[in-house]
Amino acid sequence: MEGYVRIRGGVGFEGGNQFEENVFRKIGSGVDTCFWTDRWLGKVPLCVRYRRLFELVGDRGISEVDMRELGWGDEGEGWRWRRRLWVWEEGMVRECTLLLSNLHL
C-alpha cells in the first residue's frame, strides 16, 4: 500500500484531531454556512469559542448570510436571545462583534 495516505480519526500530533484541524469551510455566499456551528472564522466554531452565547441564542441554526443581513454589530437584529443578557455576557457579545467587524468577506 505504498503511496496510501490514511486520515487519522484519532488524536493528532498536538493533541487534536488531525483531519478536523486541517479542514476549513469556504463561505461562498454564506447560505449554507451555519453562523454558530460551522468552522468558518478561525480554528473553532463560534459555538465553542462563545459557548455561553450559543447557549442563550434564539436561533442556533442561523446561516452566516442571514446573521450578516440582520446585523451582527452591537445593536444588530441578528443577536436574538432567549433572555436578557448579564453584563459579563454583553461583554462577550462586544468581543464577538469586534471579531466580526474586522472580517472582510
N, C-alpha and C positions, 0 to 999 in steps of 0.2 A: 504494500500500500504506500509506496513512495509517492510523494507529492500530495498526499491526502492531508488536509488540514481539518482538525477537529475543533469545533466550537465548544468550549468548556462551559457546562452549565453550573459548575461548582464555583468555588472560590478562586479568584484570580490572584495575581502576584501581590497586590496591595490590599488584600482582604475584601475585595468586592467581586461582583460577577463580571467577568471579562467581556462577555457579549453585550450585556446591558450598558456597561460603562462606555462602550465604543460605538453605540448606535444612537443617533440623534434624529429627531423628526424635522423634516423640511416643512415649513409652514405653508408655503404656497399662498393660496387665498385665505387660509385660516378657517375655512368652513369645516374641514374635517379634523381640526386640531382642538382638542379639549383644553381650555384655558388652565384648569386646575390639575388634571391628571396626566397629561402628556408632557414629555421632557422636551420642551421647545425653547426654553430660556434657561440656559445653564445646565449643570450636570444632574440636577434633581428636579422633579416636577414641583410646581408651586404648592401642591397639596402636602408635600413633605417639608419643603422649606418654610412654609407658613401653615403648619398643621392646625394651629388654633383657629386661624381664619377659615380654613377649609371646613372645620367642624361647625362653624357658625354661618357659613354662606347659604343663601337660599337656593341657588341653582348650581349644584356641583357639576353638572354636565354641560355648562355653557361653553360655547365654542370661543376660540380666540377672537374671531371676527365679530361675533355678537358682543362680546365684552368690550372690544375696542370701539365699536359703533355706539354702544350705550354710554361709554365714557369710563375710563379707568383712572382718571385724575382724582384728586382729593374729594371732590364733590360729585364725582361721576355716578350716573344711574346704574352702572354695572355692578356696583357694590350694594347688594341686597342681602341683608342679614336677617336671621331668624329672631333676633332680639337686639336691643340696644347694646352697643359695644362699651366695654370698660375703657378707661383712659389708656391703659397699657396695650389693649388690643387696637385702639385707634393709632397708637404709635407703630404697631406692626403694619397697619394699612398704609401709613405715611411712608414707611420704609419700602413697602412693595410698590407704591405709586412712584417713588423716586427711581426705583429699578426700572419700572416700565417707561418712565419719562425719558430715560437715557437710551431707550431702544429705538433702533432705526430699522423699519421693516421695508 
